[in-house]
Amino acid sequence: MGGIKDSKRVDAIGNLYRVALFLAQGNCDRAISFLKKSASLLSGEELGDLTKLLENFDSELAFPAREKYWAEKALDQYKKLMFSLVNPRG
């Protein structure tokens, strides 16, 4: 696990946690900022369903309940990617 702390990929994965946090708080502008940062370093496959949010951010978040839905999606993707870093055979 050496070198993970300085990895840009790990920072991008960490940004997914921030996306989840800011969406849960209703701060959509900050969330999209962090999502774009993550998307610049992660593949579409790594982003999973979050690519849909990135492509249609305004329409996907037109209703407040959708913020919580997408916050959960971002957190799920964060956990999945972090698990794959810690347990690459997993």
C-alpha positions in Angstrom: 0.0 0.0 0.0 3.1 2.2 -0.2 2.7 5.4 -2.2 -1.1 5.4 -2.0 -1.2 8.5 0.0 0.4 10.5 -2.8 -1.6 9.0 -5.6 -3.8 11.3 -7.8 -6.1 8.3 -8.4 -6.7 8.0 -4.7 -7.4 11.7 -4.5 -9.9 11.3 -7.3 -11.6 8.4 -5.4 -11.5 10.6 -2.2 -13.4 13.3 -4.1 -16.3 10.8 -4.6 -16.6 10.9 -0.8 -16.8 14.7 -1.0 -19.4 14.4 -3.8 -21.5 12.3 -1.5 -21.0 14.6 1.5 -21.9 17.8 -0.4 -24.9 16.2 -2.1 -26.2 15.0 1.2 -25.8 18.6 2.5 -27.6 20.0 -0.5 -24.5 21.8 -1.8 -24.8 20.8 -5.4 -22.3 23.3 -6.8 -19.5 21.9 -4.6 -20.6 18.3 -5.4 -20.3 18.9 -9.2 -17.0 20.5 -8.8 -15.6 17.5 -7.0 -17.3 15.1 -9.4 -15.6 16.8 -12.4 -12.3 16.5 -10.6 -12.8 12.8 -10.2 -14.0 12.4 -13.7 -10.8 13.9 -15.1 -8.8 11.1 -13.5 -11.1 8.1 -13.3 -12.6 6.1 -16.2 -16.3 5.9 -17.0 -16.2 2.3 -15.7 -14.8 3.5 -12.4 -17.4 6.3 -12.1 -20.2 3.8 -12.7 -23.6 5.4 -12.6 -22.1 8.7 -11.6 -21.4 9.3 -15.3 -25.2 9.7 -15.7 -25.1 12.4 -13.0 -22.2 14.1 -14.6 -23.9 14.2 -18.0 -27.2 15.5 -16.7 -26.4 17.1 -13.4 -29.2 19.8 -13.5 -32.0 17.5 -14.5 -30.9 14.7 -12.2 -31.0 17.0 -9.2 -34.2 18.8 -10.1 -35.9 17.3 -7.1 -34.3 17.4 -3.6 -34.9 13.7 -3.0 -32.6 13.0 -5.9 -29.7 14.6 -4.0 -29.8 11.9 -1.4 -30.1 9.2 -4.0 -27.0 10.4 -5.8 -25.2 10.9 -2.5 -25.7 7.2 -1.8 -24.5 6.3 -5.3 -21.4 8.4 -4.9 -20.7 6.8 -1.5 -21.2 3.3 -2.9 -18.8 4.0 -5.7 -16.3 5.5 -3.3 -16.4 2.4 -1.1 -16.1 0.0 -4.0 -13.1 1.8 -5.4 -11.4 2.1 -2.0 -12.0 -1.6 -1.4 -10.4 -2.4 -4.7 -7.3 -0.4 -3.7 -6.9 -2.1 -0.4 -7.9 -5.6 -1.7 -6.9 -5.7 -5.4 -7.9 -9.3 -5.8 -11.2 -8.7 -4.2 
